Amino acid sequence: MLLHALLVAAPTPSPSPSPTPGAGTSSFDITHTMSPTTVAILLLLALLIDWMSVGPNSLRDRIAFIVAVPTIREGFDGSPLDQWTVETLSKLIQSLLDSTGGARIAGASINLLLGAGIGLLWIYAVGCMLPVKFSKKLGRFATLSFPASGLRRLNAPLWIVAILLGLMSDLPGGLVGDVARTLIDLAATLVAPLPAILFGDA
């Protein structure tokens, strides 16, 4: 009886708000492996590699992408740009769901749809990164590539994908999300020493 009386008298705790994309909270903490100076140099390096069209298109795209994605994540994840991107895409998804009228799909979770969309974008990006010779086993998936850009022009599709993945790779869950974040961490470990190797360590 005493226990029952205490439970009834105790205030009911308010439910913890679930993190929303772009709100500056994430269930995945970033361990920074780059200084702000390293981020700036690597971003300039990725832009220069793409703009100068260094090497064959397929090799250039792969190098620029591998440098850009972890650099964008280190430099901008959780920033106002990140929040604006997530909010804009969430509003777009909501408007698409609302346009279905009273269809059952209109009740879909925006957060889960956004995470799934980024996960699917990761799958596309992996296909673009795979060598074409893998197509013997993986089929046309391994022949995907970013659309080619003209000489002395940035590859806009590549940078759109790199920016979205750099900013929003904390959103997907499950196997795809775990693999995506592992790939970014690996890429960050590979490219972080480049500024010191190329230009010296201040």
Secondary structure as the mmCIF struct_conf table of DSSP 4:
data_model
#
loop_
_struct_conf.conf_type_id
_struct_conf.id
_struct_conf.beg_label_comp_id
_struct_conf.beg_label_asym_id
_struct_conf.beg_label_seq_id
_struct_conf.end_label_comp_id
_struct_conf.end_label_asym_id
_struct_conf.end_label_seq_id
HELX_RH_AL_P HELX_RH_AL_P1 LEU A 2 ALA A 9
BEND BEND1 ALA A 10 ALA A 10
HELX_LH_PP_P HELX_LH_PP_P1 PRO A 11 PRO A 19
TURN_TY1_P TURN_TY1_P1 PRO A 21 GLY A 22
BEND BEND2 ALA A 23 GLY A 24
BEND BEND3 SER A 27 PHE A 28
BEND BEND4 MET A 34 MET A 34
HELX_RH_AL_P HELX_RH_AL_P2 PRO A 36 MET A 52
TURN_TY1_P TURN_TY1_P2 SER A 53 SER A 53
BEND BEND5 GLY A 55 GLY A 55
HELX_RH_AL_P HELX_RH_AL_P3 ASN A 57 PHE A 76
TURN_TY1_P TURN_TY1_P3 ASP A 77 GLY A 78
BEND BEND6 SER A 79 SER A 79
HELX_RH_AL_P HELX_RH_AL_P4 PRO A 80 ASP A 98
TURN_TY1_P TURN_TY1_P4 SER A 99 GLY A 102
HELX_RH_3T_P HELX_RH_3T_P1 ARG A 104 GLY A 107
HELX_RH_AL_P HELX_RH_AL_P5 ILE A 110 MET A 129
BEND BEND7 LEU A 130 LEU A 130
HELX_RH_3T_P HELX_RH_3T_P2 VAL A 132 PHE A 134
HELX_RH_AL_P HELX_RH_AL_P6 SER A 135 LEU A 138
HELX_RH_3T_P HELX_RH_3T_P3 GLY A 139 THR A 143
HELX_LH_PP_P HELX_LH_PP_P2 PHE A 146 ALA A 148
TURN_TY1_P TURN_TY1_P5 LEU A 151 ARG A 152
HELX_RH_AL_P HELX_RH_AL_P7 ALA A 156 MET A 168
TURN_TY1_P TURN_TY1_P6 SER A 169 ASP A 170
BEND BEND8 LEU A 171 LEU A 171
HELX_RH_AL_P HELX_RH_AL_P8 GLY A 174 VAL A 191
TURN_TY1_P TURN_TY1_P7 ALA A 192 PRO A 193
HELX_RH_AL_P HELX_RH_AL_P9 LEU A 194 PHE A 199
#
